[in-house]
């Protein structure tokens, strides 16, 4: 499983399945200039266990980013 997540300027989340070369299989009809300059590409096996591990990883990343640097108040 390979997916790219980007955010449209109006706040919509865009999700695209990617092929082995990283190209969108069924691309969203949204030009690059309408997407925010943030993109997340994930790659994982297409299994229940891998999806669970991926969610754990994303939750950890979110926690790190939302808490900020350690020791800062």
C-alpha positions as CSV (number, residue, x, y, z in Angstrom):
1,X,0.0,0.0,0.0
2,X,1.4,3.4,-1.0
3,X,-0.7,6.5,-0.5
4,X,-0.1,10.2,-0.7
5,X,-2.0,12.6,1.5
6,X,-2.2,16.3,0.7
7,X,-4.5,19.1,1.8
8,X,-6.5,21.3,-0.6
9,X,-6.5,25.0,0.1
10,X,-10.1,24.8,1.2
11,X,-9.2,22.3,3.9
12,X,-10.2,19.0,2.1
13,X,-7.9,16.0,2.6
14,X,-6.8,14.5,-0.7
15,X,-5.9,10.8,-0.7
16,X,-4.2,9.2,-3.7
17,X,-3.1,5.5,-4.2
18,X,0.4,5.4,-5.7
19,X,2.0,2.9,-8.0
20,X,5.5,1.4,-7.5
21,X,7.1,4.5,-9.1
22,X,5.1,6.9,-6.9
23,X,2.7,8.1,-9.5
24,X,-1.0,8.5,-8.6
25,X,-3.1,5.6,-9.9
26,X,-6.3,7.6,-10.0
27,X,-5.1,11.2,-9.4
28,X,-7.3,13.8,-7.7
29,X,-8.3,16.5,-10.2
30,X,-6.6,19.2,-8.2
31,X,-3.7,21.1,-9.6
32,X,-0.5,21.4,-7.5
33,X,-1.1,25.2,-6.9
34,X,-4.4,24.4,-5.2
35,X,-2.7,22.1,-2.7
36,X,-1.0,23.2,0.5
37,X,2.8,22.7,0.5
38,X,2.5,19.7,2.8
39,X,2.6,16.2,1.5
40,X,2.8,12.8,3.3
41,X,3.6,9.7,1.4
42,X,3.3,6.4,3.2
43,X,4.2,2.9,2.2
44,X,3.2,-0.2,4.1
45,X,2.1,-3.8,3.4
46,X,-1.6,-4.1,2.6
47,X,-2.4,-6.1,5.7
48,X,-4.4,-5.5,8.9
49,X,-1.2,-5.7,11.0
50,X,0.6,-3.2,8.8
51,X,-2.4,-0.8,9.0
52,X,-2.4,-1.0,12.8
53,X,1.4,-0.4,12.9
54,X,1.0,2.5,10.5
55,X,-1.7,4.1,12.7
56,X,0.5,3.7,15.7
57,X,3.3,5.4,13.9
58,X,1.1,8.3,12.8
59,X,-0.2,8.7,16.3
60,X,3.3,8.9,17.7
61,X,4.3,11.4,15.0
62,X,1.3,13.5,15.8
63,X,2.1,13.4,19.5
64,X,5.7,14.5,18.9
65,X,4.6,17.4,16.6
66,X,1.8,18.6,18.8
67,X,3.8,18.5,22.1
68,X,6.7,20.4,20.6
69,X,10.4,20.2,21.6
70,X,11.1,18.4,25.0
71,X,11.9,20.8,27.9
72,X,10.2,23.8,26.3
73,X,7.3,25.5,28.2
